[in-house]
Amino acid sequence: MKSVLLLVLLLAACKRPDPAPETTTVSDEGACRSLLFEGQRFTICRDPAASLEVHVAGKDNRPYRSFAALEHVLGPRAAKVRFAVNAGMFDDDGRPIGLAIAEGKELKPLNKRTNGGGNFHLQPNGVFLVRADGRAEVVTTGAYRANPSIRFATQSGPMLVIDGKVNPRFSRDGSSQYVRNGVGVDGAGVTVVAISDTPVSFGRFARLFAGPLGCRNALYLDGSVSSLWDPANARMDSLSAIGPMLVAFAS
């Protein structure tokens, strides 16, 4: 009888744990949540208030390079930051290599090169923009049209999702895997930012935006240096120097 009881206890101890839920809450407050997709975890931040800004450099024209520096420059306004991520690729000095618009001022013109190296030139690349009325959009570089209504913009690449479809240049789950982040706009017009918790392929990352995040168009922001500032969860990544930043503020 004792041996039977021991066997039952051993089997119970070896029982596979229940699968993790598709969505779990990181915090009861804040804009960011954890999402399990295809066996990998991602942090998803949403900005329904359309309060997004692109920050590139301070008044001295020097790139911030870190969230800590941005927090310092923002001063009291830093208390209103809901989340921030690195937003677009940059040169050795931290300056954007593609279009950058802040407060309606073009800091860097649209980069139309199609034959350069690196992910930025993997076609098609694109632009994330916010208009003066708060509407956010993701468009391909080819479809981008300058307009006075554009208050903030950042260019990066490649596009992850184009008109509801995953970029056909991606394999389903390729060998190039990094911690990556990107941005899209869902069917309700809400800006959705995602950063992977572990290295992920382009294909899986794009399916995340096209699938559960419901974005018809989404743009890759960067990999390996991908960083998040999530004040509600006391997270401020500082592993790498970064360039342009996308910042969501509470109204």
ZAMARGU-4260 file (C-alpha; in steps of 0.2 Angstrom, whole numbers, plus 5000, padded with zeros to 4 digits):
<rodrens>
0) 5000/5000/5000 | 5014/5012/5004 | 5023/5008/4988 | 5007/5012/4978 | 5005/5029/4988
5) 5023/5033/4984 | 5020/5030/4966 | 5005/5042/4966 | 5015/5055/4974 | 5029/5054/4962
10) 5017/5055/4947 | 5009/5070/4954 | 5026/5079/4957 | 5030/5075/4939 | 5014/5082/4932
15) 5017/5095/4918 | 5011/5112/4924 | 4996/5120/4917 | 5000/5131/4901 | 5003/5149/4904
20) 4988/5160/4899 | 4989/5169/4882 | 4989/5186/4891 | 4996/5190/4908 | 4996/5207/4917
25) 5013/5214/4921 | 5005/5227/4932 | 4988/5233/4937 | 4994/5250/4931 | 5003/5257/4916
30) 5002/5254/4898 | 5012/5238/4896 | 5007/5220/4897 | 5015/5203/4894 | 5009/5192/4880
35) 5013/5174/4876 | 5013/5171/4857 | 5019/5155/4849 | 5028/5150/4864 | 5038/5166/4867
40) 5034/5181/4878 | 5033/5199/4872 | 5029/5215/4881 | 5016/5225/4873 | 5013/5244/4876
45) 4997/5253/4870 | 4994/5271/4868 | 4975/5275/4865 | 4977/5293/4870 | 4988/5297/4854
50) 5000/5306/4865 | 5016/5300/4856 | 5031/5310/4853 | 5048/5307/4844 | 5063/5313/4854
55) 5080/5314/4846 | 5091/5327/4854 | 5091/5340/4868 | 5092/5359/4865 | 5111/5357/4863
60) 5107/5346/4848 | 5116/5331/4857 | 5107/5314/4856 | 5101/5308/4872 | 5108/5290/4870
65) 5098/5284/4886 | 5082/5285/4894 | 5090/5291/4910 | 5097/5306/4900 | 5079/5309/4893
70) 5072/5308/4910 | 5084/5321/4916 | 5080/5333/4902 | 5061/5331/4903 | 5062/5337/4922
75) 5045/5337/4930 | 5037/5331/4914 | 5046/5314/4916 | 5032/5310/4929 | 5020/5309/4914
80) 5029/5296/4904 | 5019/5281/4901 | 5032/5271/4891 | 5046/5274/4879 | 5056/5264/4867
85) 5071/5266/4855 | 5063/5271/4838 | 5073/5269/4823 | 5091/5266/4817 | 5105/5278/4820
90) 5124/5281/4816 | 5138/5280/4828 | 5134/5297/4836 | 5116/5292/4839 | 5108/5302/4826
95) 5095/5295/4815 | 5099/5288/4798 | 5082/5290/4791 | 5068/5303/4792 | 5066/5311/4809
100) 5053/5324/4813 | 5050/5332/4831 | 5038/5345/4835 | 5034/5348/4816 | 5053/5351/4812
105) 5062/5340/4800 | 5078/5335/4808 | 5083/5322/4795 | 5076/5320/4778 | 5068/5304/4771
110) 5081/5291/4766 | 5076/5284/4749 | 5091/5272/4747 | 5086/5254/4743 | 5103/5246/4741
115) 5112/5249/4757 | 5117/5236/4770 | 5108/5231/4786 | 5090/5229/4791 | 5086/5247/4788
120) 5088/5244/4769 | 5078/5228/4769 | 5063/5233/4758 | 5051/5239/4759 | 5056/5250/4774
125) 5044/5263/4781 | 5039/5278/4792 | 5029/5279/4808 | 5021/5296/4810 | 5010/5306/4821
130) 4999/5320/4814 | 4994/5336/4823 | 4977/5329/4827 | 4985/5314/4836 | 4982/5301/4822
135) 4996/5289/4821 | 5000/5279/4805 | 5013/5267/4798 | 5017/5269/4779 | 5030/5262/4768
140) 5044/5274/4763 | 5037/5274/4745 | 5020/5279/4751 | 5026/5293/4762 | 5021/5311/4758
145) 5028/5326/4767 | 5014/5336/4775 | 5013/5351/4787 | 5001/5341/4798 | 5015/5328/4802
150) 5021/5333/4820 | 5032/5318/4824 | 5040/5304/4813 | 5053/5291/4813 | 5059/5280/4798
155) 5066/5263/4800 | 5065/5246/4792 | 5060/5234/4786 | 5041/5234/4787 | 5034/5220/4797
160) 5016/5220/4790 | 5010/5228/4774 | 4991/5230/4771 | 4988/5215/4783 | 5001/5203/4777
165) 5018/5198/4783 | 5032/5205/4773 | 5035/5192/4760 | 5054/5193/4762 | 5053/5185/4779
170) 5055/5166/4781 | 5043/5158/4794 | 5056/5157/4808 | 5073/5161/4802 | 5090/5159/4810
175) 5092/5178/4813 | 5085/5180/4830 | 5087/5195/4842 | 5078/5204/4855 | 5067/5215/4843
180) 5055/5230/4845 | 5042/5237/4833 | 5027/5248/4831 | 5010/5247/4823 | 4993/5254/4823
185) 4978/5243/4826 | 4960/5244/4819 | 4955/5256/4832 | 4969/5268/4828 | 4978/5264/4844
190) 4997/5264/4843 | 5004/5247/4848 | 5023/5244/4853 | 5030/5227/4855 | 5047/5221/4862
195) 5052/5203/4863 | 5058/5197/4880 | 5069/5184/4871 | 5077/5183/4854 | 5064/5181/4840
200) 5064/5179/4821 | 5057/5192/4809 | 5044/5180/4804 | 5037/5177/4821 | 5038/5195/4826
205) 5029/5200/4811 | 5015/5187/4814 | 5013/5194/4831 | 5008/5211/4824 | 4997/5204/4810
210) 4989/5192/4822 | 4984/5195/4840 | 4990/5214/4839 | 4978/5217/4824 | 4989/5229/4815
215) 4987/5231/4796 | 5004/5240/4795 | 5018/5238/4807 | 5037/5244/4806 | 5052/5236/4814
220) 5062/5248/4825 | 5078/5239/4829 | 5086/5223/4836 | 5099/5219/4849 | 5099/5237/4856
225) 5080/5236/4858 | 5075/5245/4875 | 5060/5249/4885 | 5056/5262/4899 | 5041/5256/4908
230) 5039/5267/4924 | 5024/5258/4931 | 5034/5242/4932 | 5050/5251/4937 | 5059/5245/4921
235) 5072/5256/4912 | 5083/5246/4900 | 5101/5253/4899 | 5111/5239/4891 | 5115/5249/4875
240) 5117/5267/4869 | 5102/5271/4859 | 5096/5284/4846 | 5079/5291/4843 | 5065/5287/4855
245) 5047/5286/4854 | 5039/5292/4870 | 5021/5291/4876 | 5014/5304/4889 | 4999/5303/4900
250) 4987/5317/4895
</rodrens>
